[in-house]
Amino acid sequence: MYFIVVKFQVKPSSVDTFPDAVAEFTAATRAEPGNLWFDWSRSLEDPNEYVLVEAFTDDGAGPHVSSEHFAKGLEAMRPHLVSTPRIISRQVDGDGWEAMGELQID
């Protein structure tokens, strides 16, 4: 699976409306057959930072980045961003979330 984390530094004037700006892109990506998850969060330390955690099947990442909605989604984000997003993208073993071994809750 491809596991991806992206940090977006959003303009203060756009921070409250950023989820609306990416809503169409988010819905289209979640509907892709190869998408495992596509989850947005807002940083606790920096209120202008959004973090996207996403995952795709091995065969799903390529079609995602070549899709029409991918290009449209990036363009929809562009006017709201302060800087180029920072990304970690890795192919990893597994196909989903697993229980944390170091912290078990009965």
Summary of the structure (lengths in Angstrom):
residues: 106
radius of gyration: 14.8
end to end distance: 28.7
largest distance: 46.4
contacts: 263
relative contact order: 0.30
helix: 28%
strand: 30%
